[in-house]
Amino acid sequence: MTPGKACPVVLSAHVPPRILLFRHPLAGVQLVKGGIEPGESAAQAALRELEEEAGIRTAGVTHDLGCWDARHQGQVWSFQLCQVEGELPQQWTHQTLDDHGHAFAFFWAPLADLPLADCHPVFQRALRYLRDALEAGGHQVGYGAARSELKGDRFVRNHV
């Protein structure tokens, strides 16, 4: 499976961790995501997208979380776990230069209580995949009923 999209995943240092999301002014809650350009690796694309869409310039990729078939317009996404140097604010707005210059409102969401109702169905599935992949990788995601939502969503690991 060859990815065409890269998605940087940023988690907070809190326990249990929270995931970085943003509210798109026209399309609801989303993850940072964008196309992988010719000659660019998924990790390079993830860091570029993190800078373009969130204004985060001080990050590195720490783990490849695998590829995921989005079942949307033939897209395959590569999820890259990123660590940011320094502490990020609880909320901020970033004015993008691409995507028609929208202002994206960033916030942290608990992995055990994701705002799925505010997401397009493809981002609902992506967030469920990520929660599962992070838990499988040993990250604490929360307790109780959150686990039951994970069943049935599929993912494929990259073996690099």
Residue pairs with C-beta under 8 A, 6 or more apart in sequence:
1 67
1 69
1 76
1 156
2 67
2 76
3 36
3 42
3 67
3 76
3 77
3 78
4 35
4 36
4 75
4 76
5 33
5 34
5 35
5 36
5 70
5 75
5 76
5 77
5 78
6 33
6 34
6 35
6 36
6 42
6 43
6 45
6 46
6 49
6 77
6 78
6 80
7 31
7 32
7 33
7 46
7 49
7 77
7 78
7 79
7 80
7 126
8 32
8 46
8 47
8 49
8 50
8 59
8 61
8 80
8 82
9 19
9 20
9 31
9 65
9 79
9 80
9 81
9 82
9 130
9 134
10 19
10 20
10 50
10 56
10 59
10 82
10 83
10 84
10 88
11 17
11 18
11 19
11 20
11 81
11 134
11 139
12 18
12 19
12 20
12 88
12 108
13 87
14 108
15 140
16 110
16 111
16 112
16 140
16 141
16 142
17 111
17 134
17 139
17 140
17 141
18 108
18 109
18 110
18 111
19 31
19 108
19 109
19 111
19 114
19 127
19 130
20 32
20 54
20 88
20 106
20 107
20 108
21 29
21 30
21 31
21 106
21 107
21 108
21 109
21 115
22 29
22 30
22 31
22 32
22 53
22 54
22 94
22 104
22 105
22 106
22 107
23 29
23 30
23 104
23 105
23 107
23 118
24 30
24 102
24 104
25 102
25 103
25 104
26 102
27 120
28 118
28 119
28 120
28 123
29 109
29 115
29 118
29 119
29 123
30 119
30 120
30 123
31 123
31 126
31 127
31 130
32 49
32 50
32 53
32 54
33 49
33 77
34 45
34 48
34 49
34 52
34 53
35 45
36 42
36 45
36 78
37 45
37 48
40 48
42 64
42 78
42 80
43 61
43 64
43 80
45 78
46 61
46 78
46 80
46 82
47 59
47 60
47 61
47 80
47 82
50 56
50 59
50 82
51 57
52 96
52 97
52 98
53 94
53 96
53 98
53 99
53 104
54 94
54 104
54 106
55 92
55 94
56 84
56 88
58 84
58 85
58 86
59 82
59 83
59 84
59 85
60 82
60 83
60 85
61 80
61 81
61 82
62 81
62 82
62 83
63 80
63 81
63 137
64 78
64 79
64 80
64 81
64 158
64 160
65 79
65 80
65 81
65 130
65 133
65 134
65 137
66 78
66 79
66 133
66 155
66 156
66 157
66 158
67 76
67 77
67 78
67 79
67 155
67 156
67 157
67 158
68 76
68 77
68 78
68 79
68 126
68 129
68 155
68 156
69 75
69 76
69 154
69 156
70 76
70 77
70 122
70 125
70 126
71 122
71 125
72 122
77 126
78 158
79 129
79 130
79 133
81 134
90 107
90 108
91 105
91 106
91 107
91 108
92 105
92 106
93 103
93 104
93 105
93 106
94 103
94 104
94 106
95 101
95 102
95 103
96 102
96 103
96 104
109 115
110 142
111 131
111 134
111 139
111 141
111 142
111 146
112 141
112 142
112 143
112 144
112 146
113 142
113 146
114 127
114 131
116 124
116 127
116 128
119 127
125 153
128 149
128 150
128 153
129 153
129 154
129 155
131 141
131 146
131 149
131 150
132 150
132 153
132 155
133 155
134 141
135 141
135 147
135 150
